[in-house]
């Protein structure tokens, strides 16, 4: 009873109560979100540019090299990096809520469990990547492209294991609002990657192998930088935990990591499915090129809501763990307000530039005109992605990954992709029809997440968060995982 009264008093004092939101409090929360979101956008962009720069370098070697590297990049993302990224997102709930509850010893333990789990998952994925060239040939892909793509995937394997370490470290730091080290690490890694990739690809003439190796080496550099920071920085003194047998015990991380991975992978794979479907449309070369341009543009623009979603996840999880339900509610609505503002600005700017966007990717008039016709649909995707990024962040902060997984399954695979197939192939709308289908799926996804967020009992979420945190804390102190 006392804990319930404490939660209610904190919520009313700090969040304006259940009745409404005070604009002064909203503005203060917006500033807190900005302090986290801005650096996280920089981190996401820097990580995205590692692959872009490698593809740009490979593009100077010829069409075969570029096609094989792009194919391998897509397949490694689908089969490996989406999985690791999704699993690591489980730490946003566990570490964020533990930090808010001042159960600092839990952060190091959860992070160690995540690293151990992700390294185990990387083993079968690396076997798949090592066989990618043969698998592509087996399913009928061009032998030369398959061989080159297989080599590229092979040399991305070291980077796979590096990601299994660096992703949990980043979630560990994010939960503590330590974003500056991640920004400096990402910028340093990018600055090293550019000349390294140039040397390996063009000067040493390693081709695809050089590009893949450069990404792997750059990622391991990031592991080294963040690892040293976590090990020696006074900022992590309370939260780091020496290696112990407890990291091999307990299922709390996997209970969140598995649905989190499903949630991320289902959405990621749905967009990749567009490219596969475009390959069997009439005039497949044009359709695939245009949809690839659209997806590249969306991926770059998504770095903004992705960073904002990470900030929202941190604020919500921290406040729920601290027992401040109405502050978590306030953070959610503040993040949505920022997201709406951002999507209006970006989509309006993109629409105004619809006739010149295609020139950034191609000199072919047919491609440029097709891209300009697709821009209104891209603008709709910017809007849904902006909302989805924040709402997914809130879901991770609350620990709703299992709900998100069901929503993504239904929205994209029961509605989005079937609608895309009907419009693209039955009604002969081509790539535009495929994209409309995915927009329908995204709209359903965002609508359901919005309804769930509006109807959320934040005080109950705070109870659940603190129960999760303190049960884990008692288990650590008792020397056993319940």
Secondary structure, 3 states (H helix, E strand, C coil): CHHHHHHHHHHHHHHCCCCCCCHHHHHHHHHHHHHHHHHHHHHHHHHHHHHHHHHHHHHCCCHHHHHHHHHHHHHHHHHHHHHHHHHHCHHHHHHHHHHHCCCHHHHHHHHHHHHHHHHHHHHHHHHHHHCHHHHHHHCCCCHHHHHHHHHHHHCCHHHHHHHHHHHHHHHHHHHCCCCHHHHHHHHHHHHHHHHHHHHHHHHCCCCHHHHHHHHHHHHHHHHHHHHHHHHHCHHHCCCCCCCCHHHHCCCHHHHHHHHHHHHHHHHHHHHHHHHHHHCCCCCHHHHHHHHHHHHHHHHHHHHHHHHHHHHHHHHHHHHHHHCCHHHHHHHHHHHHHHHHHHHHHHHHHHHHCCCCHHHHCCCCHHHHHHHHHHHHHHHHHHHHHHHHHHHHHHHHHHCCHHHHHHHHHHHHHHHHHHHHHHHHHHCCCHHHHHHHHHHHHHHHHHHHHHHHHHCCCHHHHHHHHHHHHHHHHHHHHHCCCC
